Amino acid sequence: MISTYSPFNYLMANLSILISTVLIYLFSNSNISDGYKIGFTVLFTITGLTKLVCSIIAPQHFQDNLLLIIVLGLISFEILCLMSALAMKKFI
């Protein structure tokens, strides 16, 4: 099974797990309110699992790869959530 698993999918899956783990860790250790922590942890867990599934079943090329675009879109969404939560922390 491992020999048929491409390095492209392997790297995509590992990077998506790493990014999701780092974002969940950042939120769990930040000093924002507990409601935001719980909400963002659940949201990042769901988007992380979605990225993982997309990374595993994605075709092994960059050109016209819809699943790669979905993964990049989810990463952008997560970073936007992180930036907005840290910005809102100043006002709460």
Contacts in CASP RR format, 6 or more apart in sequence:
PFRMAT RR
TARGET T0000
AUTHOR 0000-0000-0000
METHOD contacts of the structure
MODEL  1
MISTYSPFNYLMANLSILISTVLIYLFSNSNISDGYKIGFTVLFTITGLT
KLVCSIIAPQHFQDNLLLIIVLGLISFEILCLMSALAMKKFI
6 60 0 8 1.000
8 58 0 8 1.000
8 60 0 8 1.000
8 61 0 8 1.000
9 55 0 8 1.000
9 56 0 8 1.000
9 58 0 8 1.000
9 60 0 8 1.000
12 55 0 8 1.000
12 58 0 8 1.000
12 68 0 8 1.000
12 71 0 8 1.000
13 52 0 8 1.000
13 55 0 8 1.000
13 56 0 8 1.000
15 55 0 8 1.000
16 48 0 8 1.000
16 51 0 8 1.000
16 52 0 8 1.000
16 54 0 8 1.000
16 55 0 8 1.000
16 71 0 8 1.000
16 75 0 8 1.000
17 48 0 8 1.000
17 52 0 8 1.000
19 51 0 8 1.000
19 75 0 8 1.000
19 78 0 8 1.000
20 44 0 8 1.000
20 45 0 8 1.000
20 47 0 8 1.000
20 48 0 8 1.000
20 51 0 8 1.000
20 78 0 8 1.000
23 40 0 8 1.000
23 44 0 8 1.000
23 78 0 8 1.000
23 82 0 8 1.000
24 40 0 8 1.000
24 41 0 8 1.000
24 44 0 8 1.000
24 45 0 8 1.000
26 82 0 8 1.000
27 36 0 8 1.000
27 37 0 8 1.000
27 40 0 8 1.000
27 41 0 8 1.000
27 44 0 8 1.000
27 82 0 8 1.000
27 85 0 8 1.000
28 37 0 8 1.000
28 41 0 8 1.000
30 37 0 8 1.000
30 85 0 8 1.000
30 86 0 8 1.000
30 89 0 8 1.000
31 89 0 8 1.000
32 85 0 8 1.000
32 86 0 8 1.000
32 88 0 8 1.000
32 89 0 8 1.000
32 92 0 8 1.000
33 92 0 8 1.000
36 85 0 8 1.000
36 88 0 8 1.000
40 81 0 8 1.000
40 85 0 8 1.000
43 81 0 8 1.000
44 78 0 8 1.000
44 81 0 8 1.000
47 74 0 8 1.000
47 77 0 8 1.000
47 78 0 8 1.000
48 74 0 8 1.000
50 70 0 8 1.000
50 74 0 8 1.000
51 71 0 8 1.000
51 74 0 8 1.000
51 75 0 8 1.000
54 67 0 8 1.000
54 68 0 8 1.000
54 70 0 8 1.000
54 71 0 8 1.000
54 74 0 8 1.000
55 67 0 8 1.000
55 71 0 8 1.000
57 67 0 8 1.000
58 65 0 8 1.000
58 67 0 8 1.000
58 68 0 8 1.000
58 71 0 8 1.000
59 65 0 8 1.000
59 67 0 8 1.000
62 68 0 8 1.000
END
